[in-house]
Amino acid sequence: MNKKIAVITGGCGFLGSYLCERLIGEGFKVICIDNLITGNLENIRHLLNDNDFRFIKHNVTKYIKIREKIDFVLHFASPASPEDYLKFPIQTLKVGSLGTHNALGLAKAKRAKFLLASTSEVYGDPLVHPQAESYWGNVNPVGVRGCYDESKRFAEALTMAYQRMHKLDTKIIRIFNTYGPRMRIIDGRVVPNFIHQVLHNKPLTIYGKGTQTRSFCYIDDLVNGVFCMMNSGISGPVNLGNPHEFTILRLAKLVIKLTGAKKDIIFKPLPQDDPRQRQPDISKAKKLLKWSPKIGLEEGLQKTLEWFLKP
């Protein structure tokens, strides 16, 4: 029996590498494309000798050439942490625009299904809480975070244009804060930041008063949601995340509790355009995909800490 073939852009990244593993486990052949600007070859090294896996080092802002028939294109390529997209603002905008255009063009040429990994950042600093897919967002296009927010908003618009004009089978997911093993320890996102500070005997840094909220989804839950979306007849957008909301201060105290460390917490000024609240309304995912996250924050943090503590 011929196996289905999936192309995953950004497949060496945190999310992309787990997706490569999952699809191989589900009987797919996987073609992983990454230029390694923020991805890490170590994330997929264990797959390199698998006959169902192929890695192509390539920048998807350039034309993507694949010879074989393809069934799915999953576009996950993009810097995703504030530290990355503030360091690479132009590359972030290019992968969201040119990269999405090329990935959609590949799907169109191969008559493949297309899935866009969008983000909760399309909601910006939300004026509606929790955030449902019907909310249009509150984004500053000329702020320092605009390179990421607007690249993803453009990617969604381009995806919908291909769906309407070319009748392409497209799907959009909006991913809320995801964490777990394989995150880079110096990543710029709050979970690895806190873990890095605890493990290196440093005080935990909170920006603002720590009253801003986030909703943290463990990687296994997120990948399950992506797989459900892939195999659904839903085009979206659909929020994927954990609806349990935590303040950053509460998260810091939980990391301290789990590590048994006696650490101080220091407070620094809030970065520009940092969202005050972030909580997904996942009613749509529950109803249409029969999906909801299963792993609580304490359990997920424990798994993540164990990975970072490995020799």
C-alpha positions in Angstrom: 0.0 0.0 0.0 1.3 3.4 -0.9 1.9 5.6 2.1 0.6 9.2 2.2 3.3 11.8 2.0 3.3 15.0 4.1 5.7 17.9 3.7 6.3 19.8 6.9 8.0 23.2 6.7 9.9 24.2 9.8 10.1 20.5 10.6 13.3 20.9 12.7 11.6 23.3 15.1 10.0 22.5 18.5 6.5 21.8 17.1 7.5 20.6 13.7 9.8 17.9 15.0 7.0 16.4 17.1 4.7 16.5 14.1 7.3 14.7 12.0 7.5 11.9 14.6 3.7 11.7 14.9 3.0 11.4 11.2 5.7 8.7 10.7 4.1 6.9 13.6 0.7 7.2 11.8 2.1 5.6 8.7 3.0 8.6 6.7 6.2 9.4 4.7 7.5 12.8 5.8 9.5 15.3 4.0 10.9 17.8 6.5 12.0 21.2 5.2 13.9 23.7 7.3 16.7 26.3 6.9 17.8 25.9 10.5 17.6 29.6 11.3 15.8 28.7 14.5 15.2 25.0 14.0 17.7 22.4 15.4 18.9 19.4 13.5 19.2 17.5 16.8 15.4 17.6 17.1 15.1 15.2 14.1 18.5 13.4 14.1 16.9 10.2 15.4 14.6 10.2 12.3 17.4 10.6 9.7 17.9 6.8 9.2 14.2 6.2 8.9 13.2 5.2 5.4 9.9 7.1 5.7 11.7 10.4 6.6 13.7 12.9 4.4 15.3 16.1 5.5 15.8 19.0 3.0 17.7 22.0 4.1 16.0 24.8 2.3 14.6 28.3 2.8 10.9 28.2 1.9 10.9 31.9 0.9 12.6 30.4 -2.2 10.7 28.1 -4.7 10.0 24.7 -3.2 10.7 21.8 -5.6 9.4 18.3 -4.7 9.2 15.6 -7.3 6.9 13.1 -5.8 3.2 13.2 -5.2 2.2 14.9 -2.0 -0.9 14.5 0.1 -0.4 17.2 2.8 1.6 20.4 3.1 1.9 21.6 6.8 3.4 25.1 7.0 5.0 25.5 10.4 8.1 27.4 9.3 8.5 30.7 11.2 10.5 32.1 14.1 8.0 31.7 17.0 9.5 33.3 20.1 9.7 37.0 20.8 13.5 36.7 21.1 13.7 35.1 17.6 11.3 37.4 15.7 12.7 40.5 17.3 16.2 39.3 16.1 14.9 38.3 12.7 12.0 40.6 11.8 12.5 40.7 8.1 13.0 36.9 7.8 9.8 36.5 9.9 7.8 38.7 7.6 9.3 36.9 4.5 8.5 33.4 5.8 4.9 34.5 6.6 4.4 36.0 3.2 6.7 34.5 0.6 7.1 31.3 2.5 3.3 30.9 2.8 2.9 31.7 -0.9 5.5 29.0 -1.9 4.0 26.4 0.4 0.5 27.1 -0.9 1.9 27.0 -4.5 3.3 23.6 -3.7 0.0 22.3 -2.4 -1.8 23.7 -5.4 0.6 22.1 -7.9 0.3 18.7 -6.1 -3.4 19.0 -5.3 -2.5 18.4 -1.7 -4.3 19.5 1.5 -2.7 22.5 3.1 -2.6 23.3 6.9 -1.3 26.7 8.2 0.1 26.9 11.7 -1.1 30.3 12.7 -1.0 31.8 16.2 -2.9 33.4 19.0 -0.8 36.4 18.3 -3.3 37.3 15.5 -5.5 38.5 18.4 -2.8 40.9 19.6 -3.5 42.5 23.0 -7.1 41.3 23.0 -10.0 43.4 24.0 -12.2 40.3 24.1 -11.7 37.6 26.7 -11.4 34.6 26.2 -10.5 34.8 22.5 -12.8 33.1 20.0 -12.1 32.6 16.3 -14.7 35.3 15.5 -12.6 38.0 17.2 -10.6 40.1 14.7 -7.9 41.1 17.1 -6.2 44.3 18.5 -2.8 44.4 16.8 -0.2 47.2 16.4 1.1 46.8 12.9 4.0 49.1 13.4 5.1 47.9 16.9 8.0 45.6 17.5 5.9 42.5 17.6 4.1 43.5 14.3 6.6 41.5 12.2 5.2 38.3 13.7 1.6 39.2 14.3 1.1 40.7 10.8 3.0 38.0 9.0 0.6 35.4 10.5 -2.4 37.6 9.7 -1.2 37.9 6.1 -0.6 34.2 5.9 -4.2 33.5 7.0 -5.5 36.0 4.4 -3.4 34.4 1.7 -4.5 30.9 2.7 -8.2 31.9 2.4 -7.5 33.6 -1.0 -6.1 30.3 -2.3 -9.1 28.4 -0.9 -11.6 30.8 -2.6 -9.8 31.4 -5.9 -8.2 28.0 -6.4 -10.6 25.8 -4.4 -7.6 24.5 -2.5 -8.4 22.3 0.6 -6.9 24.6 3.3 -7.0 24.5 7.1 -5.9 27.1 9.6 -5.1 26.5 13.3 -4.3 29.2 15.8 -1.8 27.9 18.3 -1.8 29.2 21.9 1.3 29.0 24.1 2.7 25.5 23.8 5.6 24.1 25.8 7.5 20.9 26.5 10.7 19.0 26.0 12.9 20.2 23.0 12.2 23.9 23.6 15.5 25.8 23.5 16.6 26.7 27.0 17.3 30.3 25.9 14.2 30.7 23.9 12.6 34.0 25.0 9.4 32.3 26.0 8.4 32.3 29.6 8.5 28.5 30.4 12.1 27.8 29.2 13.1 31.2 30.6 12.0 30.3 34.1 13.5 26.8 33.8 16.8 28.3 32.6 16.9 30.8 35.5 16.2 28.1 38.1 18.8 25.7 36.7 21.4 28.4 36.6 20.9 29.7 40.1 19.4 33.0 38.9 16.3 34.9 40.2 13.2 34.5 38.1 12.5 37.5 35.9 8.9 38.7 35.6 8.0 41.6 33.2 5.4 43.9 34.6 3.6 42.9 37.8 3.1 39.3 36.7 -0.6 39.8 36.6 -0.7 39.2 32.8 -2.1 35.8 31.9 -1.3 33.0 29.5 -2.7 29.6 28.8 -0.2 26.8 28.5 -0.7 23.7 26.3 1.6 20.7 26.6 3.2 19.6 23.3 1.5 16.1 23.2 -2.0 17.7 23.4 -1.2 20.2 20.7 0.1 17.6 18.3 -3.1 15.6 18.9 -5.1 18.7 18.0 -3.1 19.2 14.8 -3.6 15.6 13.8 -7.3 15.9 14.4 -7.5 19.0 12.3 -5.5 17.4 9.5 -8.0 14.6 9.2 -11.1 16.7 9.6 -13.3 18.3 7.0 -12.9 21.7 8.8 -11.1 24.6 7.2 -11.1 26.8 10.3 -9.6 28.9 11.7 -9.7 26.8 14.9 -8.0 27.7 18.2 -5.8 25.0 19.7 -4.6 25.6 23.2 -5.3 24.9 26.9 -8.1 27.1 28.2 -6.9 27.1 31.8 -5.5 30.6 32.4 -2.6 31.3 34.7 -0.9 34.5 35.7 2.8 34.7 35.0 3.5 35.2 38.8 1.6 31.9 39.5 3.6 30.1 36.9 6.9 31.3 38.4 5.8 30.1 41.9 4.9 26.7 40.4 8.3 26.3 38.7 9.9 27.2 42.0 7.7 24.6 43.8 8.4 21.8 41.4 12.2 22.4 41.5 12.4 22.8 45.2 14.6 25.8 44.6 14.6 28.9 46.9 14.7 31.6 44.3 13.9 35.3 44.3 11.5 36.9 41.8 12.6 40.2 40.3 10.3 42.5 38.3 11.2 44.4 35.1 9.3 46.8 32.9 6.7 45.2 30.6 7.8 44.9 26.9 6.0 46.9 24.3 2.7 45.5 23.1 3.0 42.5 25.5 -0.6 41.0 25.7 -2.3 41.4 29.1 -4.5 38.4 28.7 -4.3 35.3 26.6 -6.9 32.5 26.9 -8.4 30.4 24.0 -12.0 29.7 23.6 -11.8 26.1 22.3 -15.5 25.5 21.9 -15.0 25.1 18.2 -12.3 22.5 18.6 -14.3 20.6 21.2 -17.4 20.5 19.0 -16.0 20.0 15.5 -12.7 18.0 16.3 -13.8 16.3 19.5 -10.5 17.6 20.9 -9.5 19.1 24.2 -6.2 19.1 26.1 -5.7 16.4 28.7 -2.4 17.3 30.4 -2.5 19.9 33.2 0.2 22.5 33.8 1.8 20.9 36.8 2.1 17.5 35.0 3.4 19.1 31.8 6.0 21.3 33.6 7.2 18.2 35.5 7.8 16.4 32.2 9.5 19.4 30.8 11.8 19.9 33.8 12.8 16.2 33.7 13.9 16.6 30.1 15.9 19.7 30.8 17.6 17.9 33.8 18.7 14.9 31.7 22.5 14.6 31.4 
